Amino acid sequence: MRKQIAAANWKMNKTIEEGIALVKEIINADIKLNKNNEVLFSVPFPYLSTIKDLISSNGYMFVAAQNCHHKKNGAYTGEVSVEMLKSIGIEYCLVGHSERREYFAESNQVIAQKVDLCLELGITPVFCCGEPLEIRDLLSQNQYVSNQLNESLFHLSTEDIKKVIIAYEPIWAIGTGRTASSDQAQEMHAHIRSVLISKYSFEVAEDISILYGGSVKGANANELFSMQDVDGGLVGGASLVASEFIQVIQALK
Ligand code: PEP
């Protein structure tokens, strides 16, 4: 049974004091979860260990890095390697977020290298994909996302693809307040699962969690997460407000 996941993405927000206060409020909330529910906090690099320590006694919350470098190590001033993340006990890493693709020119090929390094060191990549508005307007979103999957993930073995979490995030819905409708989200998630079936198998596709991201908040999480192929969400803005993110967590199937 695939996991249902609420993943926070703080991006470049919060001081450490604010971050600790936010996580404490979420930990202390009386949240009822199922055995297959998980909560991830994708926090800035300097906070990873602190937030990890804060949630470590809690079996269903984990910390994720927001990025990693695509080379193992070397002269890349200011960058953080997968090995460094592993050495401080990080188990998840966002890979290929649309903001990384847009502002740091990350290609599908570079993202494939990041996925490979994460898997090599036992870190679960949360692979982000999704189309810009002009592609949606041309009704080419299925082909666009298939190409992202093909170029960054489909070289993986059956064993490895099962370790990946996919986050579908239409770029036109990120940070815009404009959410995909639950039908639009379901349609794309079903498409992604069908592509996974064609490339791998029904059993493999059924096991992979596909999160939706793009202006998820307390008020729309229930409807989005109730869709058959939506296995939770990757949440930016609303994950910075405890009461909002708590509602999102509670909406998990
Ligand atoms: C994100 O950062 O991945 C995201 C979906 O942001 P927001 O929820 O603010 O749209």
py3Dmol code that shows the C-alpha trace and the ligand (Angstrom):
import py3Dmol

protein = """\
ATOM      1  CA  MET A   1       0.000   0.000   0.000  1.00  0.00           C
ATOM      2  CA  ARG A   2       1.557   3.273  -1.067  1.00  0.00           C
ATOM      3  CA  LYS A   3       2.242   6.014   1.464  1.00  0.00           C
ATOM      4  CA  GLN A   4       0.077   9.102   1.767  1.00  0.00           C
ATOM      5  CA  ILE A   5       2.386  12.046   2.411  1.00  0.00           C
ATOM      6  CA  ALA A   6       2.085  15.672   3.481  1.00  0.00           C
ATOM      7  CA  ALA A   7       5.382  17.347   2.560  1.00  0.00           C
ATOM      8  CA  ALA A   8       6.137  20.889   3.661  1.00  0.00           C
ATOM      9  CA  ASN A   9       8.478  22.985   1.542  1.00  0.00           C
ATOM     10  CA  TRP A  10       9.635  26.004   3.497  1.00  0.00           C
ATOM     11  CA  LYS A  11      11.773  27.244   0.596  1.00  0.00           C
ATOM     12  CA  MET A  12      13.945  30.184   1.738  1.00  0.00           C
ATOM     13  CA  ASN A  13      11.703  31.216   4.639  1.00  0.00           C
ATOM     14  CA  LYS A  14      11.805  31.307   8.451  1.00  0.00           C
ATOM     15  CA  THR A  15      14.542  31.889  10.989  1.00  0.00           C
ATOM     16  CA  ILE A  16      15.548  28.858  13.041  1.00  0.00           C
ATOM     17  CA  GLU A  17      13.489  30.128  16.020  1.00  0.00           C
ATOM     18  CA  GLU A  18      10.416  30.514  13.829  1.00  0.00           C
ATOM     19  CA  GLY A  19      10.988  27.092  12.289  1.00  0.00           C
ATOM     20  CA  ILE A  20      11.304  25.391  15.681  1.00  0.00           C
ATOM     21  CA  ALA A  21       8.133  27.103  16.931  1.00  0.00           C
ATOM     22  CA  LEU A  22       6.243  25.998  13.806  1.00  0.00           C
ATOM     23  CA  VAL A  23       7.316  22.367  14.065  1.00  0.00           C
ATOM     24  CA  LYS A  24       6.593  22.270  17.816  1.00  0.00           C
ATOM     25  CA  GLU A  25       3.070  23.518  17.210  1.00  0.00           C
ATOM     26  CA  ILE A  26       2.519  20.778  14.625  1.00  0.00           C
ATOM     27  CA  ILE A  27       4.030  18.058  16.833  1.00  0.00           C
ATOM     28  CA  ASN A  28       1.838  19.131  19.746  1.00  0.00           C
ATOM     29  CA  ALA A  29      -1.371  19.166  17.713  1.00  0.00           C
ATOM     30  CA  ASP A  30      -3.624  16.191  18.257  1.00  0.00           C
ATOM     31  CA  ILE A  31      -3.358  14.826  14.713  1.00  0.00           C
ATOM     32  CA  LYS A  32      -4.922  11.450  13.974  1.00  0.00           C
ATOM     33  CA  LEU A  33      -2.987   9.598  11.320  1.00  0.00           C
ATOM     34  CA  ASN A  34      -3.134   6.221   9.621  1.00  0.00           C
ATOM     35  CA  LYS A  35      -0.207   3.813   9.561  1.00  0.00           C
ATOM     36  CA  ASN A  36       0.601   4.690   5.937  1.00  0.00           C
ATOM     37  CA  ASN A  37       0.699   8.473   6.535  1.00  0.00           C
ATOM     38  CA  GLU A  38       3.958  10.408   6.595  1.00  0.00           C
ATOM     39  CA  VAL A  39       4.876  14.046   7.130  1.00  0.00           C
ATOM     40  CA  LEU A  40       8.007  15.580   5.608  1.00  0.00           C
ATOM     41  CA  PHE A  41       9.575  18.921   6.427  1.00  0.00           C
ATOM     42  CA  SER A  42      11.759  20.199   3.575  1.00  0.00           C
ATOM     43  CA  VAL A  43      13.747  22.841   5.403  1.00  0.00           C
ATOM     44  CA  PRO A  44      16.747  25.041   4.553  1.00  0.00           C
ATOM     45  CA  PHE A  45      20.137  23.300   4.835  1.00  0.00           C
ATOM     46  CA  PRO A  46      21.257  25.033   8.075  1.00  0.00           C
ATOM     47  CA  TYR A  47      18.144  23.754   9.900  1.00  0.00           C
ATOM     48  CA  LEU A  48      18.214  20.103   8.833  1.00  0.00           C
ATOM     49  CA  SER A  49      19.875  18.658  11.947  1.00  0.00           C
ATOM     50  CA  THR A  50      17.967  20.846  14.399  1.00  0.00           C
ATOM     51  CA  ILE A  51      14.562  20.016  12.929  1.00  0.00           C
ATOM     52  CA  LYS A  52      15.546  16.354  12.594  1.00  0.00           C
ATOM     53  CA  ASP A  53      16.389  16.214  16.312  1.00  0.00           C
ATOM     54  CA  LEU A  54      13.092  17.892  17.153  1.00  0.00           C
ATOM     55  CA  ILE A  55      11.015  15.248  15.380  1.00  0.00           C
ATOM     56  CA  SER A  56      13.242  12.212  15.843  1.00  0.00           C
ATOM     57  CA  SER A  57      11.101  10.521  18.485  1.00  0.00           C
ATOM     58  CA  ASN A  58       8.153  10.720  16.169  1.00  0.00           C
ATOM     59  CA  GLY A  59       7.908   7.707  13.838  1.00  0.00           C
ATOM     60  CA  TYR A  60       5.966   9.357  11.029  1.00  0.00           C
ATOM     61  CA  MET A  61       7.736  12.730  10.616  1.00  0.00           C
ATOM     62  CA  PHE A  62      10.918  13.134   8.586  1.00  0.00           C
ATOM     63  CA  VAL A  63      13.167  15.907   7.413  1.00  0.00           C
ATOM     64  CA  ALA A  64      13.977  16.469   3.739  1.00  0.00           C
ATOM     65  CA  ALA A  65      16.607  18.596   2.059  1.00  0.00           C
ATOM     66  CA  GLN A  66      15.303  20.952  -0.633  1.00  0.00           C
ATOM     67  CA  ASN A  67      18.122  20.223  -3.048  1.00  0.00           C
ATOM     68  CA  CYS A  68      21.475  18.506  -3.486  1.00  0.00           C
ATOM     69  CA  HIS A  69      24.320  18.822  -5.967  1.00  0.00           C
ATOM     70  CA  HIS A  70      24.521  16.481  -8.927  1.00  0.00           C
ATOM     71  CA  LYS A  71      28.227  15.706  -8.462  1.00  0.00           C
ATOM     72  CA  LYS A  72      29.514  13.471  -5.688  1.00  0.00           C
ATOM     73  CA  ASN A  73      31.988  16.014  -4.278  1.00  0.00           C
ATOM     74  CA  GLY A  74      34.626  18.475  -5.360  1.00  0.00           C
ATOM     75  CA  ALA A  75      35.265  22.130  -6.072  1.00  0.00           C
ATOM     76  CA  TYR A  76      31.685  23.414  -6.034  1.00  0.00           C
ATOM     77  CA  THR A  77      31.812  26.258  -3.558  1.00  0.00           C
ATOM     78  CA  GLY A  78      28.595  26.787  -1.674  1.00  0.00           C
ATOM     79  CA  GLU A  79      26.996  23.507  -2.735  1.00  0.00           C
ATOM     80  CA  VAL A  80      25.792  20.563  -0.632  1.00  0.00           C
ATOM     81  CA  SER A  81      26.404  16.949  -1.657  1.00  0.00           C
ATOM     82  CA  VAL A  82      24.183  13.937  -1.192  1.00  0.00           C
ATOM     83  CA  GLU A  83      26.960  12.360   0.857  1.00  0.00           C
ATOM     84  CA  MET A  84      26.864  15.325   3.260  1.00  0.00           C
ATOM     85  CA  LEU A  85      23.116  14.907   3.659  1.00  0.00           C
ATOM     86  CA  LYS A  86      23.553  11.194   4.277  1.00  0.00           C
ATOM     87  CA  SER A  87      26.257  11.872   6.868  1.00  0.00           C
ATOM     88  CA  ILE A  88      23.814  13.861   9.004  1.00  0.00           C
ATOM     89  CA  GLY A  89      21.102  11.237   8.685  1.00  0.00           C
ATOM     90  CA  ILE A  90      18.819  12.864   6.109  1.00  0.00           C
ATOM     91  CA  GLU A  91      16.479  10.376   4.440  1.00  0.00           C
ATOM     92  CA  TYR A  92      14.627  12.479   1.841  1.00  0.00           C
ATOM     93  CA  CYS A  93      15.577  15.147  -0.693  1.00  0.00           C
ATOM     94  CA  LEU A  94      13.504  17.238  -3.099  1.00  0.00           C
ATOM     95  CA  VAL A  95      14.909  16.980  -6.599  1.00  0.00           C
ATOM     96  CA  GLY A  96      14.010  19.094  -9.616  1.00  0.00           C
ATOM     97  CA  HIS A  97      11.662  21.571  -7.970  1.00  0.00           C
ATOM     98  CA  SER A  98      10.394  23.989 -10.631  1.00  0.00           C
ATOM     99  CA  GLU A  99      12.126  26.897  -8.869  1.00  0.00           C
ATOM    100  CA  ARG A 100      15.441  25.031  -9.220  1.00  0.00           C
ATOM    101  CA  ARG A 101      14.649  24.332 -12.866  1.00  0.00           C
ATOM    102  CA  GLU A 102      13.745  27.967 -13.532  1.00  0.00           C
ATOM    103  CA  TYR A 103      16.255  29.966 -11.465  1.00  0.00           C
ATOM    104  CA  PHE A 104      19.193  27.540 -11.542  1.00  0.00           C
ATOM    105  CA  ALA A 105      18.679  26.135 -15.029  1.00  0.00           C
ATOM    106  CA  GLU A 106      18.433  22.527 -13.897  1.00  0.00           C
ATOM    107  CA  SER A 107      17.854  20.252 -16.854  1.00  0.00           C
ATOM    108  CA  ASN A 108      16.174  16.854 -16.869  1.00  0.00           C
ATOM    109  CA  GLN A 109      19.657  15.359 -17.309  1.00  0.00           C
ATOM    110  CA  VAL A 110      21.130  17.089 -14.247  1.00  0.00           C
ATOM    111  CA  ILE A 111      18.070  16.081 -12.250  1.00  0.00           C
ATOM    112  CA  ALA A 112      18.582  12.467 -13.354  1.00  0.00           C
ATOM    113  CA  GLN A 113      22.099  12.614 -11.897  1.00  0.00           C
ATOM    114  CA  LYS A 114      20.722  13.908  -8.594  1.00  0.00           C
ATOM    115  CA  VAL A 115      18.147  11.111  -8.501  1.00  0.00           C
ATOM    116  CA  ASP A 116      20.901   8.555  -9.111  1.00  0.00           C
ATOM    117  CA  LEU A 117      23.155   9.922  -6.369  1.00  0.00           C
ATOM    118  CA  CYS A 118      20.286   9.990  -3.864  1.00  0.00           C
ATOM    119  CA  LEU A 119      19.364   6.387  -4.614  1.00  0.00           C
ATOM    120  CA  GLU A 120      22.988   5.284  -4.504  1.00  0.00           C
ATOM    121  CA  LEU A 121      23.283   6.606  -0.952  1.00  0.00           C
ATOM    122  CA  GLY A 122      19.864   5.471   0.239  1.00  0.00           C
ATOM    123  CA  ILE A 123      18.128   8.862   0.251  1.00  0.00           C
ATOM    124  CA  THR A 124      14.581   8.951  -1.112  1.00  0.00           C
ATOM    125  CA  PRO A 125      14.282  11.503  -3.929  1.00  0.00           C
ATOM    126  CA  VAL A 126      11.050  13.479  -4.096  1.00  0.00           C
ATOM    127  CA  PHE A 127      11.075  14.059  -7.841  1.00  0.00           C
ATOM    128  CA  CYS A 128       9.177  17.195  -8.882  1.00  0.00           C
ATOM    129  CA  CYS A 129       7.666  17.575 -12.332  1.00  0.00           C
ATOM    130  CA  GLY A 130       4.994  19.732 -13.920  1.00  0.00           C
ATOM    131  CA  GLU A 131       4.230  21.955 -16.857  1.00  0.00           C
ATOM    132  CA  PRO A 132       4.273  25.745 -17.318  1.00  0.00           C
ATOM    133  CA  LEU A 133       1.091  27.593 -18.271  1.00  0.00           C
ATOM    134  CA  GLU A 134       1.907  27.895 -21.974  1.00  0.00           C
ATOM    135  CA  ILE A 135       2.149  24.113 -22.237  1.00  0.00           C
ATOM    136  CA  ARG A 136      -1.185  23.640 -20.432  1.00  0.00           C
ATOM    137  CA  ASP A 137      -2.737  26.202 -22.771  1.00  0.00           C
ATOM    138  CA  LEU A 138      -1.579  24.079 -25.714  1.00  0.00           C
ATOM    139  CA  LEU A 139      -3.060  20.988 -23.999  1.00  0.00           C
ATOM    140  CA  SER A 140       0.398  19.392 -24.195  1.00  0.00           C
ATOM    141  CA  GLN A 141       0.841  18.804 -20.457  1.00  0.00           C
ATOM    142  CA  ASN A 142       0.715  14.987 -20.621  1.00  0.00           C
ATOM    143  CA  GLN A 143       3.445  14.825 -23.210  1.00  0.00           C
ATOM    144  CA  TYR A 144       5.540  17.411 -21.333  1.00  0.00           C
ATOM    145  CA  VAL A 145       5.391  15.531 -18.027  1.00  0.00           C
ATOM    146  CA  SER A 146       5.968  12.170 -19.750  1.00  0.00           C
ATOM    147  CA  ASN A 147       9.156  13.643 -21.201  1.00  0.00           C
ATOM    148  CA  GLN A 148      10.321  14.825 -17.763  1.00  0.00           C
ATOM    149  CA  LEU A 149       9.738  11.333 -16.360  1.00  0.00           C
ATOM    150  CA  ASN A 150      11.399   9.729 -19.332  1.00  0.00           C
ATOM    151  CA  GLU A 151      14.547  11.873 -19.198  1.00  0.00           C
ATOM    152  CA  SER A 152      15.031  11.920 -15.423  1.00  0.00           C
ATOM    153  CA  LEU A 153      13.575   8.663 -14.075  1.00  0.00           C
ATOM    154  CA  PHE A 154      13.010   6.000 -16.670  1.00  0.00           C
ATOM    155  CA  HIS A 155      16.597   4.811 -16.763  1.00  0.00           C
ATOM    156  CA  LEU A 156      15.995   3.434 -13.240  1.00  0.00           C
ATOM    157  CA  SER A 157      15.597  -0.254 -12.520  1.00  0.00           C
ATOM    158  CA  THR A 158      12.281  -1.578 -11.212  1.00  0.00           C
ATOM    159  CA  GLU A 159      13.829  -1.858  -7.778  1.00  0.00           C
ATOM    160  CA  ASP A 160      14.986   1.782  -7.785  1.00  0.00           C
ATOM    161  CA  ILE A 161      11.913   3.432  -9.283  1.00  0.00           C
ATOM    162  CA  LYS A 162       9.890   2.008  -6.389  1.00  0.00           C
ATOM    163  CA  LYS A 163      12.023   4.087  -3.998  1.00  0.00           C
ATOM    164  CA  VAL A 164      11.099   7.390  -5.678  1.00  0.00           C
ATOM    165  CA  ILE A 165       8.290   9.726  -4.618  1.00  0.00           C
ATOM    166  CA  ILE A 166       6.834  11.803  -7.452  1.00  0.00           C
ATOM    167  CA  ALA A 167       5.386  15.280  -6.919  1.00  0.00           C
ATOM    168  CA  TYR A 168       3.293  16.685  -9.750  1.00  0.00           C
ATOM    169  CA  GLU A 169       3.375  20.473  -9.497  1.00  0.00           C
ATOM    170  CA  PRO A 170       1.868  22.466 -12.359  1.00  0.00           C
ATOM    171  CA  ILE A 171       4.018  25.597 -12.422  1.00  0.00           C
ATOM    172  CA  TRP A 172       1.006  27.849 -12.988  1.00  0.00           C
ATOM    173  CA  ALA A 173      -0.365  26.701  -9.623  1.00  0.00           C
ATOM    174  CA  ILE A 174       2.784  27.179  -7.507  1.00  0.00           C
ATOM    175  CA  GLY A 175       2.608  30.161  -5.195  1.00  0.00           C
ATOM    176  CA  THR A 176      -0.128  31.713  -7.322  1.00  0.00           C
ATOM    177  CA  GLY A 177      -3.172  30.831  -5.243  1.00  0.00           C
ATOM    178  CA  ARG A 178      -4.507  29.182  -8.397  1.00  0.00           C
ATOM    179  CA  THR A 179      -4.913  25.483  -7.602  1.00  0.00           C
ATOM    180  CA  ALA A 180      -5.465  22.807 -10.198  1.00  0.00           C
ATOM    181  CA  SER A 181      -8.987  21.499  -9.794  1.00  0.00           C
ATOM    182  CA  SER A 182      -9.226  18.074  -8.194  1.00  0.00           C
ATOM    183  CA  ASP A 183     -10.230  16.694 -11.620  1.00  0.00           C
ATOM    184  CA  GLN A 184      -7.197  18.279 -13.311  1.00  0.00           C
ATOM    185  CA  ALA A 185      -4.933  16.865 -10.604  1.00  0.00           C
ATOM    186  CA  GLN A 186      -6.499  13.395 -10.829  1.00  0.00           C
ATOM    187  CA  GLU A 187      -6.239  13.431 -14.617  1.00  0.00           C
ATOM    188  CA  MET A 188      -2.494  14.107 -14.539  1.00  0.00           C
ATOM    189  CA  HIS A 189      -1.831  11.709 -11.660  1.00  0.00           C
ATOM    190  CA  ALA A 190      -3.682   8.962 -13.547  1.00  0.00           C
ATOM    191  CA  HIS A 191      -1.594   9.817 -16.614  1.00  0.00           C
ATOM    192  CA  ILE A 192       1.649   9.557 -14.621  1.00  0.00           C
ATOM    193  CA  ARG A 193       0.538   6.230 -13.187  1.00  0.00           C
ATOM    194  CA  SER A 194      -0.375   4.931 -16.644  1.00  0.00           C
ATOM    195  CA  VAL A 195       3.062   5.892 -17.964  1.00  0.00           C
ATOM    196  CA  LEU A 196       4.626   4.075 -15.002  1.00  0.00           C
ATOM    197  CA  ILE A 197       2.523   1.014 -15.834  1.00  0.00           C
ATOM    198  CA  SER A 198       3.699   1.054 -19.464  1.00  0.00           C
ATOM    199  CA  LYS A 199       7.348   1.465 -18.509  1.00  0.00           C
ATOM    200  CA  TYR A 200       7.371  -0.830 -15.461  1.00  0.00           C
ATOM    201  CA  SER A 201       4.255  -2.696 -14.317  1.00  0.00           C
ATOM    202  CA  PHE A 202       0.894  -2.233 -12.664  1.00  0.00           C
ATOM    203  CA  GLU A 203       2.290  -3.442  -9.321  1.00  0.00           C
ATOM    204  CA  VAL A 204       5.183  -0.965  -9.447  1.00  0.00           C
ATOM    205  CA  ALA A 205       2.932   1.960 -10.443  1.00  0.00           C
ATOM    206  CA  GLU A 206       0.470   1.145  -7.654  1.00  0.00           C
ATOM    207  CA  ASP A 207       3.273   1.320  -5.092  1.00  0.00           C
ATOM    208  CA  ILE A 208       4.600   4.783  -6.012  1.00  0.00           C
ATOM    209  CA  SER A 209       3.257   7.801  -4.127  1.00  0.00           C
ATOM    210  CA  ILE A 210       2.338  10.719  -6.406  1.00  0.00           C
ATOM    211  CA  LEU A 211       1.882  13.986  -4.514  1.00  0.00           C
ATOM    212  CA  TYR A 212       0.118  17.049  -5.858  1.00  0.00           C
ATOM    213  CA  GLY A 213       1.681  20.484  -5.344  1.00  0.00           C
ATOM    214  CA  GLY A 214       0.390  23.941  -6.218  1.00  0.00           C
ATOM    215  CA  SER A 215      -1.397  26.186  -3.722  1.00  0.00           C
ATOM    216  CA  VAL A 216      -2.541  23.312  -1.506  1.00  0.00           C
ATOM    217  CA  LYS A 217      -3.996  24.648   1.752  1.00  0.00           C
ATOM    218  CA  GLY A 218      -6.333  23.640   4.543  1.00  0.00           C
ATOM    219  CA  ALA A 219      -9.432  24.543   2.581  1.00  0.00           C
ATOM    220  CA  ASN A 220      -8.691  22.465  -0.541  1.00  0.00           C
ATOM    221  CA  ALA A 221      -6.582  19.565   0.752  1.00  0.00           C
ATOM    222  CA  ASN A 222      -9.527  17.280   1.522  1.00  0.00           C
ATOM    223  CA  GLU A 223     -10.930  17.466  -1.960  1.00  0.00           C
ATOM    224  CA  LEU A 224      -7.547  17.099  -3.695  1.00  0.00           C
ATOM    225  CA  PHE A 225      -6.366  14.225  -1.508  1.00  0.00           C
ATOM    226  CA  SER A 226      -9.661  12.362  -1.871  1.00  0.00           C
ATOM    227  CA  MET A 227      -8.878  11.731  -5.548  1.00  0.00           C
ATOM    228  CA  GLN A 228      -7.892   8.167  -6.286  1.00  0.00           C
ATOM    229  CA  ASP A 229      -4.381   8.820  -7.598  1.00  0.00           C
ATOM    230  CA  VAL A 230      -3.473  11.788  -5.392  1.00  0.00           C
ATOM    231  CA  ASP A 231      -1.359  10.504  -2.510  1.00  0.00           C
ATOM    232  CA  GLY A 232      -0.974  13.722  -0.547  1.00  0.00           C
ATOM    233  CA  GLY A 233       0.692  17.023  -1.300  1.00  0.00           C
ATOM    234  CA  LEU A 234       3.860  19.063  -1.524  1.00  0.00           C
ATOM    235  CA  VAL A 235       2.961  22.315   0.164  1.00  0.00           C
ATOM    236  CA  GLY A 236       4.790  25.634   0.044  1.00  0.00           C
ATOM    237  CA  GLY A 237       3.040  28.722   1.404  1.00  0.00           C
ATOM    238  CA  ALA A 238       0.503  26.905   3.567  1.00  0.00           C
ATOM    239  CA  SER A 239       3.228  24.832   5.239  1.00  0.00           C
ATOM    240  CA  LEU A 240       4.569  28.010   6.862  1.00  0.00           C
ATOM    241  CA  VAL A 241       1.426  28.390   8.968  1.00  0.00           C
ATOM    242  CA  ALA A 242       0.896  25.681  11.588  1.00  0.00           C
ATOM    243  CA  SER A 243      -2.917  25.710  11.545  1.00  0.00           C
ATOM    244  CA  GLU A 244      -2.950  25.407   7.735  1.00  0.00           C
ATOM    245  CA  PHE A 245      -0.395  22.610   7.544  1.00  0.00           C
ATOM    246  CA  ILE A 246      -2.119  20.704  10.352  1.00  0.00           C
ATOM    247  CA  GLN A 247      -5.330  20.746   8.285  1.00  0.00           C
ATOM    248  CA  VAL A 248      -3.383  19.532   5.258  1.00  0.00           C
ATOM    249  CA  ILE A 249      -1.908  16.641   7.282  1.00  0.00           C
ATOM    250  CA  GLN A 250      -5.344  15.731   8.603  1.00  0.00           C
ATOM    251  CA  ALA A 251      -6.683  15.548   5.055  1.00  0.00           C
ATOM    252  CA  LEU A 252      -4.412  12.581   4.194  1.00  0.00           C
ATOM    253  CA  LYS A 253      -6.250   9.386   3.271  1.00  0.00           C
TER     254      LYS A 253
END
"""
ligand_1 = """\
10
PEP
C 5.913 24.261 -3.707
O 6.749 25.012 -3.250
O 6.259 23.148 -4.099
C 4.523 24.708 -3.778
C 3.642 23.895 -4.273
O 4.243 25.980 -3.302
P 2.775 26.557 -2.988
O 2.081 25.516 -2.123
O 3.031 27.823 -2.251
O 2.059 26.731 -4.274
"""
view = py3Dmol.view(width=600, height=400)
view.addModel(protein, "pdb")
view.setStyle({"model": 0}, {"cartoon": {"style": "trace"}})
view.addModel(ligand_1, "xyz")
view.setStyle({"model": 1}, {"stick": {}})
view.zoomTo()
view.show()
